Amino acid sequence: MSNNKNISSQSYKYDFILSELNNYLSNRFNYKKRFAQYSYGTRIIEARSIKFDIYLRLFDEERYKGKETLVIARLFYLREQRKGHGKDFLIFLTKLAIKTGFQYLSFENCNDNSKKFAEHFGFKQSIEFPHFYTIKVNDLSKRFDDLIAN
């Protein structure tokens, strides 16, 4: 993701996100298979294996109150917890959100563990949706400045 131009075409943007997620998962978990795929159209991406279960929702401005938001609806690491996968995934999503023009990252329907994880990285509870925790991509990027530059 060395090119800093924003990706504007919506269909290209979603295909790019899907491709980048597959590349990330392949590199992170040494898989050759591409696990990420569209689910219920192009606004939802799912990726499941023995090691992870990821479900993302992609909201453009019209559908999410004027804010382009990448929503983490589900994020589980099934066999390797507390090994830095969650933080690394947030860094990856932050880079991806910057590249594709998403303004916010959000956790959906947080349980106690995901709430603590989100709060640790500066996500704030949504007033409108109390089980959602959201952060501006630029704010999260500042937390990872030294890691995002690489």
Sequence and secondary structure as in RCSB ss.txt:
>XXXX:A:sequence
MSNNKNISSQSYKYDFILSELNNYLSNRFNYKKRFAQYSYGTRIIEARSIKFDIYLRLFDEERYKGKETLVIARL
FYLREQRKGHGKDFLIFLTKLAIKTGFQYLSFENCNDNSKKFAEHFGFKQSIEFPHFYTIKVNDLSKRFDDLIAN
>XXXX:A:secstr
         HHHHHHHHHHHHHHHHHHHHT  S   EE SSSSEEEEE SSEEEEEEEE GGGTTT  EEEEEEE
EESS  SSSHHHHHHHHHHHHHHHHT  EEEE S  HHHHHHHHHTT EE SSSTT EEEEHHHHHHHTHHHHT 
